[in-house]
């Protein structure tokens, strides 16, 4: 019985979760990260299906996007379960107090980032500018799903894959890799944007180091993106 099977048993019996233990991986299992990256890219590029610069969208195109997106999520979840990277989903992993603390830390980081941008005269990051431009061309429901899905895909790629798959025997290396990859993936083009995404990555990576709970990280990431997008849509 591996770590995650024990964890699921403990969750079912409502016993406090035991400390995380790195799962065994091989070079073959590590290479399967390519499958996750493909699914992530397919899910992201599926937004091109309903995208229309003239603001006209067909219901069937939105439906096709949703079908492709859901399939990518299911396959990604099955991949993570197959290689024992995450336990089976259970409500006990969504610990509201820890989610609230994580969101509070993200909010604090957001305030710090806003202050840095004001001091440096930076209006927005290059990544956010691109996201906003895409948001103006997509139906709100598609844009909301595209952006909030980062809570699922990015946590699997940057945190879970780093700690449980690629560098599962080297947690310090995994921490540096996860922090750096997330930061660089958001295309920082100046000091303000680097600090913005670097601090966000620090919070999310720190949460994963402390709790090793994918569902906790996913929830915090999802909530943060959801609030940002809701504000954007209200001001659109």
N, C-alpha and C positions, 0 to 999 in steps of 0.2 A: 504494500500500500504506500503510494507516494505522498508527498506533502499535501498536495491539493485534495487528494481523496480523503486524507485525515481531516483537513480543514472543513471540507463539505460535511463530514460526519459530525464534527464539532458544532457546525452551524445548525444542522438538523436537530441536535440534542440541546442546543442553546448553551453550549459550554464555551467559555472564553477562548478566543482564537489563539493558537499557539504561535510562537515566533516563526518567521519565514525561514525556510531552508532552500538553498539553491537547487533547482532540479537538474538532473543529468541531461547534457546535450552533446551532440556530435557535430562534426563539420557539416554533415548532410542535413541535419535538422536546422543548423544555423543558416544554411543557404535558402531555406524555405522562406526567409524574410522577403525574398524577391517576390513570392506569391502575394504576400500582404501588400507590398509596394504597388504591384499591378492592380490589385483590387482597389486600393486607395486612389490611384490615378484614374481608373475607370469610373469610380463613383464621382470624382471631381469633374472629369470631362463630360460626364453625362448631362451636366447643366447646359451644354451647348445645344442639346435637343430642343428645349423650350425657349431658348434665348432668341429674342426678336427685338431689333433696334427700334421698330415702329410701335412697340408697346402692344402688339396683338399676339395672343397666345391661344393655342388650341388645347382643349381639355385632354385629347389623346396624347399629345406630346408631354404634358405634365404627368399624365398617368404612366407613360413609358419611362420617364425619368425616375419616378417613384419606384417602379418595379425593378429597374436596374440598380438603384440605390439600395433597396431592401435586400436584394440578392447579394450585393457586395458586403453588406453588413453581416448577413447570416454566414456567408462563406468565411469572412474574417474571424467571426466568433468561433466557428467550428475549427478553424486553423489553430487559434490560440488554445482551445480546449484539447485538441489532438496532441499538441506538444506540451501540455500541462503548464502553460504559461499563466493561465488564470483559472480560478475555480468556477464552477457552474454558478450562474447568476442566482442570487438569493437576497431577499429584502434586508437581511441582517448586515450585508456589506454596505448598505446605504445608511451610514450612521450620521444622523442629522446634526449632532453637535460638532462632529469633525468636519462635516461639509460646511457648516456655518463658519467655523474657524478658518477653513481654507479659503472660503469666499471673502471673509473679512481681510485676510492677508492679501488676496488679489486686489481688493478694493483699495487697501493702503498702498500697494504698489502702483495702482492706477493713479492715485493722487500724487505720489512721488514723481511718476513719469510725466504727469501733466505739468507739475511745477518745473521739471527739468526742461520741458519743451518751451514753456513760457520764458524761462531764463535764457535759453539758447535761440529764441525766435523761430522755433520749428513749429509749423502749423499742423503737420501730420507726418506719419511714416509712409514710406513708399509702398509698403505692403497694404496699409489701410487705405491708401488712395486707390489702389487697384481693386480692393474689395468693394469700396464704395461705388466705383465706376460700374462694376459688375452688378451690384445691387440695384442700380438704376435701370438696368436692362432686363432684370428677371422678375417673374411673378413673386410677390412677397413670400408665399409658402415655400417656393423652391429656394429662394435666397436664404430663408431662415434655416431650412434643412441643410443646405450646403455649408453654412458657416458654423452652426452648432454641432454638426457631425464631427468637427475637429476634436470635440471632447472624447469621441470614440476612437477615431482613426489615429490621431496624433498621440494619444496616450498609449495605444498599442505599439506604435512605431518608436516613439522617442523614449518612453519610460519602460514599458513592459519588455519590449524586445532587447533593450540595452541591458536591463538587470537580469532577466530570466532566460534569455536566449544567447545573445552574442557574447556578453561579458559576465555570464552568470557566476564565474569563479573569481571574478575580480570586481567587487562592488565599488571600489574607489574609482577605477577606470570607467565603470558603467555610469557613475554619477557625473563625471566630467564629460563623458561622451554624450549623455542624455541632455545635459545642460547646454553644451555647445551646439549640438545638432539642432535642437529646437530653436535656439537663438539665431543661428545662421540660416535656417530654413525659412525664417520670416524676413529675410532680405534686408538686414539693417544697412543703411547707407550713410549714416552719420552717428555721432556719439549719442545723441538723444534717442534715436531708434534702437541702437545697440543696447543702451541701458534699459529701455522700455521692455524689450523682449528678453533681455538677459535677466531682469528682475522677475518677470513672470515665470521664466524657466526655472529660476532659483526656487520660487515658491512651490511650483508643481513637482520639481525633482525632489525638493526637501520633503514634501508630503509623502512621496512614494518611498523615499528612504526610510522614513519613520514608521509608516503603516503597511507598506507593500500591499496596498489595496487598490487594484485597478478601478473598481467601481467608485471608490471615493474620489480618485483623481478625475475620472470621467465626469462625475457629477459637478465637481468644482469648475472644471474647464467648460462644461456645457452651460452652467449657470452664468459664468462670466461672459461668454460669447453671446448668450441669449439676451442678457441685459443690454449689451452694446448694440446688438442688432435691433432690438425693440426701440431703443432710443433713435437709431438711424432711421427706421421705418416711420416713426412718429414725426420726424423732421424732414422726411423725404418730400 
